[in-house]
Amino acid sequence: MSEVIASQKVAVIIPCYKVTKHILPLLEKIGSLVWRIYVVDDCCPEESGRLVQENCPDPRVVVLRNPVNLGVGGAVMTGFKQALADGADILVKIDGDGQMDPDLLPFFLKPLVTGQADYVKGNRFYNPADLTRMPLIRLILNAGVSFVNKLSSGYWNIFDPTNGYLAINAKVANLLPMDKIAKRYFFESDMLFRLNLIKAVVVDIPMTAVYANESSNLKLRSQFIPFIFGHIKNTVKRIFYNYYLRDLTAGSVELLLGLFLFSFGFIFGLAKWIEGAETAATASSGTVMLAALPVILGLQFLLSFVNNDIASVPYEPIQGKI
């Protein structure tokens, strides 16, 4: 397998922002399977790019600079575009803070070179023992975001969507609208949404993240609202594109009926409850049934839609069709 991987031009993209303590040791760990390494200085105040140029003799390393800070997603897209222009076959993104082990690269590359997947990402939730080493706040937030992402991306078979250790086939990457992908910390989730629209196959790879004394640039409070709105927007867009614009399926009908019946029953029941509270009148059994039955039927239709959506997860890689 190593010979097959070695025949591919594997490009590693490392976005850099305030990671000068970790970037040089990380570069030393990247093995010979990698064809080129793109270090993207995202207008780093610590001048990560200059540090690498002056202290890293590895001829594979190319330093790219963003004149303004674009965020981690913008930095990754800068690296992706240059790697594609240079003729890379596979693009791998690794963070510059040392949390992602370059020794795992063969595991990320194998599904791509064997044609089993179009996009591979890490999953820190496979091994229960690893979860005890993850900071509690990250554990809780990642679990919640993972569930929401299943609905917004359509990939019900994956977990840990914000994991930044990822690899993608270059042909598939060329199909993505890189200028539209979220520029900051929502970019991993937005990538999954874009990949679902082109029916790419996504595979999880078990991994262990290394948490030391590095400080995260992610500010949870400032990113919470953009994450929520990003997922809502992507959910609406994905469902509209896949179930009403491109095709009409049983799921399309189930969703409309489910929303209508549930909304009608809920609003009607709420109105009658308020009316009864004001007049102290007891609702008749017919009124109760008229409110409850649409809610129950609506939930059944919505659950059927979710079941259809789960069955629609892409399982046939598109890289061989491009």
ABEGO torsion letter per residue (X at the ends): XAAAAAABBBBBBBBBBGAAAAAAAAAAABBAABABBBBBBBGBAAGAAAAAAAABABAABBBBBBABBAEAAAAAAAAAAAAAAAGBABBBBBBAAGABBAAAAAAAAAAAAAGABABBBBBAAABAAAAAABBAAAAAAAAAAAAAAAAAAGBAABBGAABABBBBBAAAAAABBAAABBABAAAAAAAAAAAAAAGBBBBBBBBBBBBBABBBABBAAAAAAAAAAAAAAAAAAAAAAAAAAABBBAAAAAAAAAAAAAAAAAAAAAAAAAAAAAAGBBBBAAAAAAAAAAAAAAAAAAAAAAAAAAAABBABBAAAAX
